[in-house]
Amino acid sequence: MKTLLQINTSLFAENGQSSKLTQEFVQSWLARHPDGRVVVRDLAKAPLPHLDAARFGAFLAKPEERTPAQQAVIAESDALIDEIRRADVIVLGLPLYNFGVPSQLKAWIDHVARAGVSFRYTANGPEGLLGGRKLYVFAARGGRYQGTPADTQTGYVRTFFNFIGIDDIEFVYAEGLNMGDESRRHALDAAAAQIERLAA
């Protein structure tokens, strides 16, 4: 049985356009994998705390020296990383907020990036420990930024997931969503066609 991890990062939870795109993919994927399992991580409904000195200190503390509060931080991080480990496919909804990734996604990243757990340092540099799975990224944007210097998301997201070992990544862009009805319809139709192709 294959497992899909769906990560929604829109402030509007399942009502965000990026979340709707991920859901379209999930439905197409389930039609082809009826025995598949879907795990949903909605970062608007269940936001993670942003990284601070105390939480970072929990990551650095030796396991035998962790306080109960630090153990709780580690347990939360372990649960997020375990969701990735158990997934064959990851689907990420990615809205563009002020030219960057949503802060709730950054909080998730900061809890997943842990030396010795999701990556390790070697003589040849860092090595990701969570490879062997496919990532689909559904980027919803009000304007058109793909391929321009204003697209800070694509490189950042690709770099992070490569860092933890995930290098099989496919991006689907729905751009120009706030540039009139025709632009919106064209973008969503194109994304839907790509979703159907990818889910196959």
MDTraj code that builds the backbone (N, CA, C; nanometers):
import mdtraj as md
import numpy as np

residues = "MET LYS THR LEU LEU GLN ILE ASN THR SER LEU PHE ALA GLU ASN GLY GLN SER SER LYS LEU THR GLN GLU PHE VAL GLN SER TRP LEU ALA ARG HIS PRO ASP GLY ARG VAL VAL VAL ARG ASP LEU ALA LYS ALA PRO LEU PRO HIS LEU ASP ALA ALA ARG PHE GLY ALA PHE LEU ALA LYS PRO GLU GLU ARG THR PRO ALA GLN GLN ALA VAL ILE ALA GLU SER ASP ALA LEU ILE ASP GLU ILE ARG ARG ALA ASP VAL ILE VAL LEU GLY LEU PRO LEU TYR ASN PHE GLY VAL PRO SER GLN LEU LYS ALA TRP ILE ASP HIS VAL ALA ARG ALA GLY VAL SER PHE ARG TYR THR ALA ASN GLY PRO GLU GLY LEU LEU GLY GLY ARG LYS LEU TYR VAL PHE ALA ALA ARG GLY GLY ARG TYR GLN GLY THR PRO ALA ASP THR GLN THR GLY TYR VAL ARG THR PHE PHE ASN PHE ILE GLY ILE ASP ASP ILE GLU PHE VAL TYR ALA GLU GLY LEU ASN MET GLY ASP GLU SER ARG ARG HIS ALA LEU ASP ALA ALA ALA ALA GLN ILE GLU ARG LEU ALA ALA".split()
xyz = np.array([
    [0.0845, -0.1198, 0.0000],
    [0.0000, 0.0000, 0.0000],
    [0.0877, 0.1243, 0.0000],
    [0.0648, 0.2133, -0.0956],
    [0.1413, 0.3361, -0.1044],
    [0.0813, 0.4423, -0.0137],
    [0.1682, 0.5299, 0.0373],
    [0.1249, 0.6385, 0.1254],
    [0.1623, 0.7722, 0.0631],
    [0.0672, 0.8647, 0.0653],
    [0.0871, 1.0006, 0.0157],
    [0.0765, 1.0977, 0.1315],
    [0.1726, 1.1856, 0.1452],
    [0.1697, 1.2910, 0.2458],
    [0.1321, 1.4216, 0.1774],
    [0.0193, 1.4782, 0.2180],
    [-0.0304, 1.6038, 0.1620],
    [-0.0027, 1.7158, 0.2618],
    [0.0764, 1.8135, 0.2206],
    [0.1117, 1.9254, 0.3083],
    [0.0480, 2.0521, 0.2530],
    [-0.0460, 2.1081, 0.3270],
    [-0.1104, 2.2340, 0.2896],
    [-0.0495, 2.3465, 0.3712],
    [-0.0115, 2.4544, 0.3036],
    [0.0532, 2.5646, 0.3744],
    [-0.0225, 2.6961, 0.3615],
    [-0.1359, 2.6938, 0.2928],
    [-0.2136, 2.8157, 0.2742],
    [-0.2734, 2.8634, 0.4056],
    [-0.2776, 2.9944, 0.4220],
    [-0.3438, 3.0532, 0.5393],
    [-0.4912, 3.0149, 0.5450],
    [-0.5482, 2.9817, 0.4303],
    [-0.6909, 2.9524, 0.4216],
    [-0.7197, 2.8027, 0.4279],
    [-0.6211, 2.7254, 0.4757],
    [-0.6361, 2.5801, 0.4915],
    [-0.6807, 2.5179, 0.3600],
    [-0.7835, 2.4321, 0.3637],
    [-0.8242, 2.3628, 0.2417],
    [-0.8917, 2.4543, 0.1405],
    [-0.9254, 2.5773, 0.1814],
    [-0.9908, 2.6714, 0.0893],
    [-0.8908, 2.7518, 0.0065],
    [-0.7630, 2.7438, 0.0378],
    [-0.6628, 2.8130, -0.0413],
    [-0.6469, 2.7492, -0.1780],
    [-0.6100, 2.8295, -0.2776],
    [-0.6004, 2.7759, -0.4127],
    [-0.4925, 2.6692, -0.4243],
    [-0.3796, 2.6872, -0.3554],
    [-0.2749, 2.5847, -0.3601],
    [-0.3232, 2.4546, -0.2967],
    [-0.4030, 2.4658, -0.1906],
    [-0.4588, 2.3458, -0.1269],
    [-0.5575, 2.2757, -0.2190],
    [-0.6341, 2.3538, -0.2943],
    [-0.7287, 2.2938, -0.3890],
    [-0.6542, 2.2180, -0.4991],
    [-0.5397, 2.2719, -0.5407],
    [-0.4599, 2.2028, -0.6421],
    [-0.4050, 2.0720, -0.5867],
    [-0.3567, 2.0753, -0.4627],
    [-0.3062, 1.9506, -0.4044],
    [-0.4190, 1.8487, -0.3935],
    [-0.5383, 1.8959, -0.3588],
    [-0.6505, 1.8036, -0.3439],
    [-0.6902, 1.7435, -0.4781],
    [-0.6826, 1.8228, -0.5842],
    [-0.7098, 1.7684, -0.7179],
    [-0.6136, 1.6541, -0.7489],
    [-0.4857, 1.6749, -0.7158],
    [-0.3876, 1.5707, -0.7416],
    [-0.4177, 1.4473, -0.6566],
    [-0.4494, 1.4697, -0.5304],
    [-0.4765, 1.3573, -0.4402],
    [-0.5937, 1.2747, -0.4915],
    [-0.6990, 1.3401, -0.5366],
    [-0.8148, 1.2663, -0.5871],
    [-0.7782, 1.1846, -0.7111],
    [-0.6984, 1.2430, -0.8007],
    [-0.6548, 1.1688, -0.9195],
    [-0.5635, 1.0533, -0.8800],
    [-0.4791, 1.0773, -0.7825],
    [-0.3871, 0.9730, -0.7359],
    [-0.4636, 0.8576, -0.6725],
    [-0.5649, 0.8900, -0.5912],
    [-0.6447, 0.7864, -0.5257],
    [-0.7241, 0.7044, -0.6275],
    [-0.7659, 0.7686, -0.7367],
    [-0.8393, 0.6951, -0.8397],
    [-0.7512, 0.5869, -0.9011],
    [-0.6206, 0.6110, -0.9014],
    [-0.5266, 0.5139, -0.9580],
    [-0.4642, 0.4246, -0.8517],
    [-0.4789, 0.4643, -0.7255],
    [-0.4282, 0.3845, -0.6130],
    [-0.5390, 0.3740, -0.5084],
    [-0.6458, 0.3004, -0.5380],
    [-0.7623, 0.2952, -0.4482],
    [-0.7306, 0.2420, -0.3092],
    [-0.6211, 0.1674, -0.2959],
    [-0.5833, 0.1188, -0.1635],
    [-0.4796, 0.2095, -0.0987],
    [-0.4539, 0.3232, -0.1611],
    [-0.3533, 0.4154, -0.1083],
    [-0.3978, 0.4833, 0.0205],
    [-0.3011, 0.5275, 0.0967],
    [-0.3265, 0.5963, 0.2238],
    [-0.2821, 0.7411, 0.2117],
    [-0.3662, 0.8351, 0.2539],
    [-0.3344, 0.9772, 0.2473],
    [-0.3237, 1.0329, 0.3892],
    [-0.2128, 1.0963, 0.4178],
    [-0.1907, 1.1645, 0.5453],
    [-0.1875, 1.3142, 0.5163],
    [-0.2711, 1.3914, 0.5843],
    [-0.2792, 1.5356, 0.5604],
    [-0.2139, 1.6102, 0.6762],
    [-0.1212, 1.6980, 0.6411],
    [-0.0587, 1.7877, 0.7382],
    [-0.0971, 1.9296, 0.6955],
    [-0.1946, 1.9884, 0.7649],
    [-0.2427, 2.1223, 0.7322],
    [-0.1799, 2.2210, 0.8302],
    [-0.0903, 2.3035, 0.7814],
    [-0.0130, 2.3917, 0.8682],
    [-0.0879, 2.5188, 0.9069],
    [-0.2083, 2.5380, 0.8513],
    [-0.2937, 2.6471, 0.8975],
    [-0.3813, 2.5995, 1.0128],
    [-0.4340, 2.4780, 0.9999],
    [-0.5180, 2.4228, 1.1062],
    [-0.4370, 2.3798, 1.2275],
    [-0.3155, 2.3354, 1.2039],
    [-0.2288, 2.2908, 1.3139],
    [-0.0911, 2.3547, 1.2959],
    [-0.0815, 2.4866, 1.3198],
    [0.0462, 2.5557, 1.2973],
    [0.1522, 2.5119, 1.3965],
    [0.2758, 2.5148, 1.3495],
    [0.3901, 2.4821, 1.4344],
    [0.4500, 2.6105, 1.4905],
    [0.5054, 2.6044, 1.6118],
    [0.5732, 2.7231, 1.6641],
    [0.6949, 2.7558, 1.5785],
    [0.7233, 2.8833, 1.5663],
    [0.8442, 2.9210, 1.4953],
    [0.9662, 2.8916, 1.5828],
    [1.0751, 2.8663, 1.5166],
    [1.1972, 2.8280, 1.5871],
    [1.2464, 2.9431, 1.6732],
    [1.2774, 2.9111, 1.7980],
    [1.3396, 3.0084, 1.8875],
    [1.4568, 2.9404, 1.9569],
    [1.5242, 3.0131, 2.0443],
    [1.6447, 2.9597, 2.1080],
    [1.6136, 2.8349, 2.1899],
    [1.5003, 2.8337, 2.2579],
    [1.4661, 2.7194, 2.3430],
    [1.4429, 2.5942, 2.2585],
    [1.3682, 2.6098, 2.1482],
    [1.3404, 2.4939, 2.0638],
    [1.4672, 2.4455, 1.9939],
    [1.5500, 2.5381, 1.9492],
    [1.6746, 2.4979, 1.8859],
    [1.7655, 2.4280, 1.9866],
    [1.7603, 2.4753, 2.1104],
    [1.8391, 2.4114, 2.2162],
    [1.7984, 2.2668, 2.2376],
    [1.6709, 2.2363, 2.2179],
    [1.6241, 2.0977, 2.2314],
    [1.6870, 2.0091, 2.1249],
    [1.7028, 2.0619, 2.0043],
    [1.7648, 1.9844, 1.8964],
    [1.9123, 1.9570, 1.9259],
    [1.9776, 2.0510, 1.9960],
    [2.1207, 2.0376, 2.0236],
    [2.1505, 1.9538, 2.1475],
    [2.0546, 1.9444, 2.2379],
    [2.0782, 1.8745, 2.3650],
    [2.0979, 1.7247, 2.3431],
    [2.1846, 1.6653, 2.4224],
    [2.2033, 1.5207, 2.4175],
    [2.0757, 1.4522, 2.4658],
    [2.0354, 1.3428, 2.4022],
    [1.9086, 1.2777, 2.4393],
    [1.8935, 1.2518, 2.5887],
    [2.0011, 1.2072, 2.6527],
    [1.9933, 1.1736, 2.7949],
    [1.9869, 1.2969, 2.8844],
    [2.0107, 1.4153, 2.8271],
    [2.0119, 1.5375, 2.9068],
    [1.8915, 1.6271, 2.8785],
    [1.8011, 1.5827, 2.7934],
    [1.6863, 1.6657, 2.7589],
    [1.5886, 1.6789, 2.8746],
    [1.5362, 1.7987, 2.8904],
    [1.4312, 1.8224, 2.9888],
    [1.2987, 1.7717, 2.9325],
    [1.1948, 1.7579, 3.0154],
    [1.0636, 1.7185, 2.9621],
    [1.0147, 1.8120, 2.8519],
    [1.0393, 1.9425, 2.8670],
    [0.9970, 2.0376, 2.7640],
    [1.0729, 2.0124, 2.6337],
    [1.2020, 1.9847, 2.6451],
    [1.2812, 1.9552, 2.5259],
    [1.2384, 1.8237, 2.4618],
    [1.2037, 1.7263, 2.5413],
    [1.1566, 1.5984, 2.4879],
    [1.0278, 1.6169, 2.4089],
    [0.9430, 1.7094, 2.4538],
    [0.8181, 1.7366, 2.3817],
    [0.8469, 1.7997, 2.2464],
    [0.9456, 1.8885, 2.2402],
    [0.9856, 1.9500, 2.1136],
    [1.0376, 1.8439, 2.0176],
    [1.1216, 1.7553, 2.0686],
    [1.1792, 1.6490, 1.9863],
    [1.0695, 1.5551, 1.9363],
    [0.9739, 1.5234, 2.0207],
    [0.8648, 1.4345, 1.9810],
    [0.7844, 1.4953, 1.8665],
    [0.7617, 1.6269, 1.8732],
    [0.6874, 1.6945, 1.7664],
    [0.7663, 1.6903, 1.6359],
    [0.8959, 1.7185, 1.6442],
    [0.9824, 1.7124, 1.5260],
    [0.9907, 1.5711, 1.4705],
    [1.0062, 1.4728, 1.5586],
    [1.0138, 1.3325, 1.5151],
    [0.8887, 1.2916, 1.4395],
    [0.7732, 1.3385, 1.4844],
    [0.6466, 1.3030, 1.4189],
    [0.6426, 1.3575, 1.2768],
    [0.6919, 1.4795, 1.2564],
    [0.6941, 1.5386, 1.1230],
    [0.7875, 1.4615, 1.0305],
    [0.9047, 1.4278, 1.0814],
    [1.0021, 1.3546, 1.0008],
    [0.9516, 1.2141, 0.9710],
    [0.8836, 1.1532, 1.0665],
    [0.8302, 1.0183, 1.0455],
    [0.7235, 1.0192, 0.9366],
    [0.6459, 1.1282, 0.9267],
    [0.5467, 1.1382, 0.8190],
    [0.6154, 1.1327, 0.6830],
    [0.7307, 1.1976, 0.6728],
    [0.8058, 1.1941, 0.5470],
    [0.8588, 1.0536, 0.5214],
    [0.9170, 0.9918, 0.6234],
    [0.9734, 0.8573, 0.6074],
    [0.8697, 0.7569, 0.5592],
    [0.7472, 0.7706, 0.6064],
    [0.6426, 0.6743, 0.5734],
    [0.5791, 0.7009, 0.4368],
    [0.6089, 0.8163, 0.3782],
    [0.5444, 0.8545, 0.2532],
    [0.6223, 0.8051, 0.1324],
    [0.5491, 0.7576, 0.0329],
    [0.6074, 0.7270, -0.0971],
    [0.6028, 0.8504, -0.1869],
    [0.4993, 0.9316, -0.1654],
    [0.4762, 1.0520, -0.2446],
    [0.4443, 1.1660, -0.1493],
    [0.5007, 1.2834, -0.1768],
    [0.4703, 1.4037, -0.0990],
    [0.4107, 1.5071, -0.1928],
    [0.3030, 1.5711, -0.1493],
    [0.2364, 1.6740, -0.2282],
    [0.2340, 1.8012, -0.1434],
    [0.2939, 1.9067, -0.1965],
    [0.3076, 2.0318, -0.1218],
    [0.2318, 2.1439, -0.1910],
    [0.1374, 2.2043, -0.1204],
    [0.0688, 2.3231, -0.1694],
    [0.1487, 2.4463, -0.1296],
    [0.1764, 2.5336, -0.2279],
    [0.2699, 2.6434, -0.2037],
    [0.2161, 2.7759, -0.2559],
    [0.1468, 2.8522, -0.1722],
    [0.1085, 2.9872, -0.2135],
    [0.2292, 3.0814, -0.2041],
    [0.2227, 3.1901, -0.2759],
    [0.3291, 3.2909, -0.2717],
    [0.2829, 3.4088, -0.1872],
    [0.3510, 3.4313, -0.0772],
    [0.3178, 3.5440, 0.0102],
    [0.4359, 3.6405, 0.0146],
    [0.4135, 3.7609, -0.0362],
    [0.5173, 3.8646, -0.0291],
    [0.6515, 3.8148, -0.0806],
    [0.6464, 3.7451, -0.1926],
    [0.7651, 3.6978, -0.2647],
    [0.8408, 3.5864, -0.1930],
    [0.7775, 3.5216, -0.0981],
    [0.8452, 3.4132, -0.0275],
    [0.7511, 3.2999, 0.0067],
    [0.8041, 3.1997, 0.0770],
    [0.7208, 3.0884, 0.1209],
    [0.6413, 3.1313, 0.2430],
    [0.5274, 3.0690, 0.2692],
    [0.4519, 3.0996, 0.3908],
    [0.5362, 3.0746, 0.5151],
    [0.5196, 3.1578, 0.6156],
    [0.5991, 3.1420, 0.7374],
    [0.5690, 3.0096, 0.8059],
    [0.4468, 2.9578, 0.7898],
    [0.4150, 2.8293, 0.8516],
    [0.4920, 2.7149, 0.7848],
    [0.5234, 2.7292, 0.6549],
    [0.6082, 2.6289, 0.5897],
    [0.7510, 2.6404, 0.6411],
    [0.7980, 2.7613, 0.6601],
    [0.9333, 2.7793, 0.7139],
    [0.9442, 2.7169, 0.8523],
    [0.8403, 2.7295, 0.9346],
    [0.8416, 2.6666, 1.0666],
    [0.8505, 2.5149, 1.0532],
    [0.7764, 2.4580, 0.9582],
    [0.7823, 2.3133, 0.9337],
    [0.9231, 2.2724, 0.8929],
    [0.9814, 2.3468, 0.8004],
    [1.1176, 2.3181, 0.7547],
    [1.2151, 2.3201, 0.8717],
    [1.2023, 2.4180, 0.9600],
    [1.2943, 2.4308, 1.0729],
    [1.2801, 2.3160, 1.1725],
    [1.1658, 2.2487, 1.1727],
    [1.1481, 2.1326, 1.2604],
    [1.1872, 2.0017, 1.1928],
    [1.1978, 2.0043, 1.0598],
    [1.2353, 1.8844, 0.9852],
    [1.3861, 1.8762, 0.9640],
    [1.4505, 1.9897, 0.9488],
    [1.5952, 1.9931, 0.9229],
    [1.6725, 1.9683, 1.0524],
    [1.7086, 1.8430, 1.0769],
    [1.7803, 1.8072, 1.2001],
    [1.9014, 1.7205, 1.1675],
    [2.0166, 1.7699, 1.2066],
    [2.1414, 1.6966, 1.1825],
    [2.1357, 1.5611, 1.2515],
    [2.1735, 1.4579, 1.1776],
    [2.1742, 1.3224, 1.2304],
    [2.0406, 1.2528, 1.2207],
    [1.9375, 1.3245, 1.1788],
    [1.8031, 1.2660, 1.1691],
    [1.7515, 1.2747, 1.0250],
    [1.7422, 1.3956, 0.9714],
    [1.6975, 1.4111, 0.8327],
    [1.8146, 1.4360, 0.7375],
    [1.9296, 1.4721, 0.7917],
    [2.0521, 1.4849, 0.7131],
    [2.1703, 1.4624, 0.8063],
    [2.2878, 1.4410, 0.7481],
    [2.4083, 1.4268, 0.8292],
    [2.5243, 1.4923, 0.7573],
    [2.6213, 1.5334, 0.8365],
    [2.7417, 1.5921, 0.7809],
    [2.8440, 1.4826, 0.7563],
    [2.9084, 1.4860, 0.6392],
    [3.0114, 1.3893, 0.6039],
    [3.1356, 1.4642, 0.5577],
    [3.2416, 1.3898, 0.5306],
    [3.3648, 1.4514, 0.4818],
    [3.3434, 1.5193, 0.3473],
    [3.2415, 1.4760, 0.2749],
    [3.2115, 1.5339, 0.1438],
    [3.0996, 1.6370, 0.1486],
    [3.0597, 1.6753, 0.2701],
    [2.9516, 1.7718, 0.2840],
    [2.8254, 1.7058, 0.3365],
    [2.7163, 1.7809, 0.3473],
    [2.5922, 1.7249, 0.4006],
    [2.5317, 1.6199, 0.3092],
    [2.4681, 1.5216, 0.3714],
    [2.4021, 1.4133, 0.2979],
    [2.2601, 1.3980, 0.3505],
    [2.1620, 1.4029, 0.2617],
    [2.0223, 1.3867, 0.3014],
    [1.9911, 1.2433, 0.3366],
    [1.9024, 1.2243, 0.4328],
    [1.8681, 1.0906, 0.4821],
    [1.7238, 1.0510, 0.4522],
    [1.6524, 1.1331, 0.3748],
    [1.5102, 1.1063, 0.3513],
    [1.4790, 1.0881, 0.2034],
    [1.5758, 1.0394, 0.1280],
    [1.5552, 1.0204, -0.0155],
    [1.4653, 0.9031, -0.0471],
    [1.4439, 0.8807, -0.1778],
    [1.3651, 0.7663, -0.2207],
    [1.2166, 0.7911, -0.2322],
    [1.1765, 0.9181, -0.2395],
    [1.0342, 0.9496, -0.2537],
    [1.0177, 1.0649, -0.3533],
    [0.8987, 1.0758, -0.4069],
    [0.8676, 1.1768, -0.5076],
    [0.7966, 1.2949, -0.4432],
    [0.8340, 1.4162, -0.4842],
    [0.7699, 1.5377, -0.4346],
    [0.7060, 1.6126, -0.5504],
    [0.5785, 1.6477, -0.5331],
    [0.5083, 1.7346, -0.6259],
    [0.4778, 1.8653, -0.5538],
    [0.5108, 1.9768, -0.6164],
    [0.4878, 2.1083, -0.5572],
    [0.3875, 2.1834, -0.6435],
    [0.2789, 2.2296, -0.5813],
    [0.1744, 2.3023, -0.6531],
    [0.1776, 2.4481, -0.6083],
    [0.2362, 2.5318, -0.6957],
    [0.2597, 2.6721, -0.6630],
    [0.1494, 2.7592, -0.7215],
    [0.0724, 2.8247, -0.6347],
    [-0.0367, 2.9127, -0.6766],
    [0.0052, 3.0574, -0.6515],
    [-0.0081, 3.1406, -0.7564],
    [0.0420, 3.2771, -0.7478],
    [-0.0541, 3.3748, -0.8145],
    [-0.0708, 3.4903, -0.7520],
    [-0.1594, 3.5908, -0.8092],
    [-0.1037, 3.6533, -0.9348],
    [0.0298, 3.6716, -0.9392],
    [0.0963, 3.7278, -1.0561],
    [0.1746, 3.6207, -1.1297],
    [0.2639, 3.6646, -1.2183],
    [0.3469, 3.5721, -1.2956],
    [0.4937, 3.5941, -1.2595],
    [0.5543, 3.4922, -1.2001],
    [0.6904, 3.5062, -1.1488],
    [0.7846, 3.3957, -1.1944],
    [0.7320, 3.2871, -1.2472],
    [0.8160, 3.1737, -1.2834],
    [0.9260, 3.2171, -1.3802],
    [1.0495, 3.1790, -1.3464],
    [1.1625, 3.2095, -1.4327],
    [1.2165, 3.3500, -1.4201],
    [1.1651, 3.4269, -1.3222],
    [1.2136, 3.5632, -1.3003],
    [1.2853, 3.5699, -1.1655],
    [1.3647, 3.6767, -1.1422],
    [1.4316, 3.6906, -1.0124],
    [1.3350, 3.6985, -0.8943],
    [1.2097, 3.7346, -0.9208],
    [1.1110, 3.7455, -0.8126],
    [1.0646, 3.6092, -0.7627],
    [1.0942, 3.5037, -0.8378],
    [1.0561, 3.3689, -0.7932],
    [1.1632, 3.3170, -0.6972],
    [1.1484, 3.3536, -0.5712],
    [1.2422, 3.3061, -0.4689],
    [1.2031, 3.1685, -0.4162],
    [1.0836, 3.1233, -0.4489],
    [1.0327, 2.9982, -0.3920],
    [1.0951, 2.8739, -0.4536],
    [1.0992, 2.8688, -0.5856],
    [1.1367, 2.7446, -0.6530],
    [1.2747, 2.6972, -0.6100],
    [1.3733, 2.7855, -0.6164],
    [1.5087, 2.7479, -0.5776],
    [1.5191, 2.7109, -0.4317],
    [1.4496, 2.7855, -0.3462],
    [1.4551, 2.7591, -0.2021],
    [1.3956, 2.6231, -0.1682],
    [1.2776, 2.5965, -0.2207],
    [1.2107, 2.4689, -0.1924],
    [1.2928, 2.3525, -0.2470],
    [1.3437, 2.3674, -0.3688],
    [1.4238, 2.2611, -0.4274],
    [1.5514, 2.2380, -0.3451],
    [1.6163, 2.3464, -0.3037],
    [1.7397, 2.3338, -0.2253],
    [1.7151, 2.2628, -0.0935],
    [1.6072, 2.3001, -0.0243],
    [1.5801, 2.2363, 0.1046],
    [1.5532, 2.0877, 0.0890],
    [1.4651, 2.0511, -0.0030],
    [1.4318, 1.9098, -0.0159],
    [1.5509, 1.8295, -0.0684],
    [1.6306, 1.8875, -0.1564],
    [1.7550, 1.8215, -0.1968],
    [1.8437, 1.7980, -0.0755],
    [1.8484, 1.8944, 0.0142],
    [1.9333, 1.8881, 0.1331],
    [1.8981, 1.7686, 0.2213],
    [1.7689, 1.7354, 0.2300],
    [1.7295, 1.6201, 0.3127],
    [1.7181, 1.4917, 0.2294],
    [1.7623, 1.5007, 0.1033],
    [1.7729, 1.3798, 0.0219],
    [1.6670, 1.3599, -0.0836],
    [1.5700, 1.4505, -0.0924],
    [1.4610, 1.4352, -0.1886],
    [1.4936, 1.5186, -0.3122],
    [1.5288, 1.4505, -0.4202],
    [1.5689, 1.5225, -0.5415],
    [1.4803, 1.4915, -0.6622],
    [1.3791, 1.4081, -0.6442],
    [1.2834, 1.3798, -0.7508],
    [1.1632, 1.4721, -0.7296],
    [1.1704, 1.5905, -0.7905],
    [1.0751, 1.6982, -0.7616],
    [1.0129, 1.7491, -0.8906],
    [0.8831, 1.7690, -0.8879],
    [0.8116, 1.8242, -1.0030],
    [0.7274, 1.9419, -0.9553],
    [0.7403, 2.0558, -1.0234],
    [0.6633, 2.1754, -0.9905],
    [0.5482, 2.1926, -1.0892],
    [0.4329, 2.2299, -1.0372],
    [0.3180, 2.2684, -1.1193],
    [0.2823, 2.4109, -1.0784],
    [0.2809, 2.5018, -1.1749],
    [0.2548, 2.6423, -1.1453],
    [0.1168, 2.6825, -1.1956],
    [0.0437, 2.7531, -1.1105],
    [-0.0802, 2.8193, -1.1515],
    [-0.0584, 2.9674, -1.1225],
    [-0.0246, 3.0432, -1.2267],
    [0.0127, 3.1835, -1.2092],
    [-0.0880, 3.2763, -1.2770],
    [-0.0845, 3.4014, -1.2340],
    [-0.1764, 3.5003, -1.2897],
    [-0.3175, 3.4854, -1.2392],
    [-0.3322, 3.4282, -1.1200],
    [-0.4670, 3.4013, -1.0675],
    [-0.5418, 3.5283, -1.0306],
    [-0.4697, 3.6384, -1.0096],
    [-0.5346, 3.7655, -0.9749],
    [-0.5264, 3.8662, -1.0899],
    [-0.5089, 3.8152, -1.2114],
    [-0.4905, 3.9039, -1.3263],
    [-0.6091, 3.8958, -1.4230],
    [-0.7258, 3.8756, -1.3673],
    [-0.8465, 3.8717, -1.4493],
    [-0.8997, 3.7305, -1.4661],
    [-1.0279, 3.7213, -1.5010],
    [-1.0954, 3.5915, -1.5108],
    [-1.0329, 3.5009, -1.6162],
    [-0.9969, 3.5567, -1.7300],
    [-0.9409, 3.4743, -1.8367],
    [-0.8056, 3.4168, -1.7965],
    [-0.7237, 3.5003, -1.7354],
    [-0.5923, 3.4542, -1.6904],
    [-0.6076, 3.3450, -1.5855],
    [-0.6993, 3.3648, -1.4926],
    [-0.7224, 3.2665, -1.3866],
    [-0.7713, 3.1338, -1.4439],
    [-0.8684, 3.1417, -1.5345],
    [-0.9246, 3.0205, -1.5939],
    [-0.8187, 2.9449, -1.6729],
    [-0.7390, 3.0169, -1.7485],
    [-0.6344, 2.9527, -1.8282],
    [-0.5322, 2.8848, -1.7371],
    [-0.4923, 2.9520, -1.6291],
    [-0.3925, 2.8962, -1.5379],
    [-0.4442, 2.7696, -1.4699],
    [-0.5686, 2.7731, -1.4250],
    [-0.6236, 2.6574, -1.3532],
    [-0.6495, 2.5410, -1.4487],
    [-0.6912, 2.5714, -1.5704],
    [-0.7116, 2.4647, -1.6688],
    [-0.5792, 2.3972, -1.7028],
    [-0.4747, 2.4771, -1.7193],
    [-0.3436, 2.4217, -1.7511],
    [-0.2908, 2.3375, -1.6354],
    [-0.3099, 2.3859, -1.5121],
    [-0.2661, 2.3100, -1.3955],
    [-0.3431, 2.1794, -1.3839],
    [-0.4744, 2.1830, -1.4095],
    [-0.5568, 2.0617, -1.4014],
    [-0.5102, 1.9572, -1.5025],
    [-0.4760, 2.0022, -1.6225],
    [-0.4280, 1.9084, -1.7247],
    [-0.2957, 1.8460, -1.6833],
    [-0.2088, 1.9280, -1.6230],
    [-0.0799, 1.8750, -1.5788],
    [-0.0980, 1.7789, -1.4618],
    [-0.1897, 1.8107, -1.3724],
    [-0.2180, 1.7236, -1.2581],
    [-0.2651, 1.5871, -1.3071],
    [-0.3549, 1.5854, -1.4032],
    [-0.4065, 1.4596, -1.4553],
    [-0.2941, 1.3769, -1.5165],
    [-0.2042, 1.4431, -1.5861],
    [-0.0918, 1.3724, -1.6478],
    [0.0031, 1.3166, -1.5410],
    [0.0331, 1.3976, -1.4413],
    [0.1270, 1.3546, -1.3380],
    [0.0706, 1.2425, -1.2517],
    [-0.0563, 1.2508, -1.2203],
    [-0.1174, 1.1506, -1.1347],
    [-0.1226, 1.0139, -1.2021],
    [-0.1151, 1.0147, -1.3344],
    [-0.1168, 0.8868, -1.4077],
    [0.0139, 0.8125, -1.3908],
])
top = md.Topology()
chain = top.add_chain()
for i, resn in enumerate(residues, 1):
    res = top.add_residue(resn, chain, resSeq=i)
    for name in ("N", "CA", "C"):
        top.add_atom(name, md.element.get_by_symbol(name[0]), res)
traj = md.Trajectory(xyz[None], top)
